[in-house]
Amino acid sequence: MTTILIVEDEEAIARVLAAYLKKAGFEVERAADGLRAMERFEETQPALVLLDIMLPGIDGWELLAEIRRRGSCPVIMLTALGDIDYRLNGLNGGADDYMTKPFVPEEVVARVNAVLRRQPAYGAGDTRRRFGALVIDSSAQRVSLNGAEVPLTPRDLSLLMFLSDHPNQMFSREQLIEHVWGMDYEGSDRAVDLSIKRLRQALSHWPPQNGEIRTLRRTGYQFWIAEKTY
């Protein structure tokens, strides 16, 4: 059964979310503070984390950073802070989605399902593609550069795999949102730019003569690869 970890210090909110997620068929784990959250994260290895920002002890920002250091588990931020800067900080820090309180529990469940549906499903072909020093292992859902694993969020990994499946093709932000974020995505296309920025940072040591993620002004993005590279 798919496990969701709820990290929320408001008991009423956590209880309601747990009830709706269980009704939707998920197994639920809960934590009310940052320290306990990391313990439960290590013990249960959840498929997704619902993460409040304002927590006692270790706050949500620190927890998000720690989760990202340890892997690519999807994270949806839950917060009463609706300012655009907070949302951008969350998405830029590797969150997969962001919801502001008060929210409707049914929408939270829908967002959870949407994020989980967008997890890469490239394993059927069990293929490994090499682009010079960059290796994208589809079946293992792993990216390595110069022999070292590149930690990516699930969303960023999905975007990289989609672009690398179509080398030297251009995609607009709208097309990338449709193929990677999904038709039900209601956020700004700014999310594409932030994801591309994180990918470029993660692949900063990839030799540009092998390839690069190019921006085509007023058009979109392209996973450009030199013909001799693959």
N, C-alpha and C positions, 0 to 999 in steps of 0.2 A: 504494500500500500504506500502511496506517495505521502511523505511527511512534510508538513509545513510548520516552521518554527515561528511563533508569535512572540515578539519582544516588545512588551507594552506594560508600563507600570500602572496604568489605570485599570483596575480589576474589572469594572463593568464593561469597558470596551473589549478587553481581552476575552472575557467570558462570552460576549455576543459573537465576536469573530470566530472563536473556537466552535461555537454551536453551529454557525452557518457553514463553516468549512467541513465539519464532521458530517453534516447533512449532505454536503456535496460529494462525500466519499473520501475525504482526506483524513489521514491520521494527523493529530495535532499535538505539538509540544509547546510549552509556554515558559517564558522567563520574564521577570519583572525588573531586572536590573542588568547592567552590562556584564558584570562578572559572571553571573549565573547564565547569561545568554551564551557566552563563549564556551562555558562548560557543556551546555546542552547542544550547542553547535557541534562540538567535537564528538560528543557521545552519540548523537542521532544522525549526523550527516544528512541534514534535511535537503529536500529538493528545491525549497524556496524559503526565504526569510521575509516576514513582514516586520519591519524595523521602525520603531518610534525613534524620533530624534532626541526628545527631552527625556532622558533617563537618569536615575540616580547613579552616582559613581562614574562609570565610563559611559559617555553619551553616544548617540547614534552615529555621529560622524566618525568617532574613533572606532566604533564597532564595524562600520562599513569598510574603513581602511584595513582593519585587521582581517575581515572576511576576504577582501580582495587579495591580501598578501597570501592567504592560505588556499585560494582557488577561485573558481568562477561560479559559485553558487548564486543563482538569481536573487536579487534583493529588491523589494518594493518598500519605499520609505513611506511612513505614516506620520503626519505631523500637523499641528495646528498652525504652523508657520507657512503662510501661503504666499509670501513675497517671492517675486520672480528670482531674486538672487539666491534664495534658499533652494528653490527648485533646480536652478542651474548648477548650484554647488553639489546637490545630490546626484544629478545626472552626470556631471563632469567627474564626480568621484567614483563613478562606476555603478550607480543604482540603475536598475532596469525599468523602474517606473516610480511615480511619486504621487501620493494622494494626500489631500489636505482634509483635516477634520472641520466640521462633521462630515462623515461620509455614510453612504447607504451600504450596509453589509453585503447585499446582493451584488453591488458593483465591485466590492473588494474581491469577492469570489470570482466574478467575471474577469477582473484584471489578473488574478492569479492564474486562471485557466489560459488567458491570452498569452501571458509571459511564458508559461510552460509549453504552450503550443509552438512558440517561436524558438524553442531550443533546437539547435542544429540536429538534423536527422540525416546525416550524410554517411552513416555507417554501413549501409547496405552494400556498397561497392567495395568496401575495405581497401581503399586506394590511398596512396601516398604520392603527393606531387611535390616536386622540387623546383624551386625557382632560385637557382644559385645557392646561396647560403641559407635561404629560407625554405623550410620544409613544412608542409601542411598535411597532417595525417588525418584524413577524413574519418576513418573508422575509430580511431582513438580519441577524436575531438581534441587534437593536440597540435600546437604550433611551436616550432623550434627555430632558432636563429643561431647560426654558428655552433650548433650542438647543444645549446641551452634552451630550456623550455621558456616560452613567452607567455606570461600570465595575462589572460584576457577575460573580460566579462562575457557572459553568454551572448549578450547582444552584439558586442564587438566581434566576437568569434563568428557569429552568424553573418555579420556584414562582411568580414574578411573572406569567409568561405564562399559567400555568394559572388563577390567581386572576382575572387581567384578562379571560380568556375567559369567566368566569362572574361578572360584576359583580353586587354586592349579594346574592350567595348565600353562605351560611355553610358552612364545611367544618371538620370536627373534625380534630385532629392525625392520627388514624388514617386518615382519608380522604385527607389530604394526603400522608402517607407512601405510601399505596397508589398514588396517581396520579402523584406526582413522584419519590419515592425508589424505588418499585418493590416488588413483593411479596416479593422476595428480601432486602429490607433487614432486618437483624437488630439494629440499634442502638436507642438510646433515642429516644422521641419528643421529647426535649429538643432534638434537631437541628432540629425545626421551629421551636421558639422562637428558637433562635440565628439561623436563616435569616431569620425575620421581623424580628428585631432589626436585622440587617444591612441588610435592605431599607428599613426605616424610616429608618435613618441615611443611606442612599444617597439617599432621597427626602425628606430633611428640608426641602428648599426647595420642595416641592410644596405649593401653597396648599391648606390644609385645606378651604376652601369648594369646591374642585374634587373632592376625594376623599381617601381615606386607607385604610390597612390597619387595620381595627378588630379589637380583641379582644373576643369575646363570652364573658363569664365562664362558666366551666365548660362551654363549648360548643365554641369554636374560633375561627376567623379569617374575616374577610370583607373583600373588596376593595370598599369602599363608594364609590360614585360618585354625585355629584349628577346628577339627570336632565338638567339643562341642559348638563352638561359633555360629553356624548357623544351 
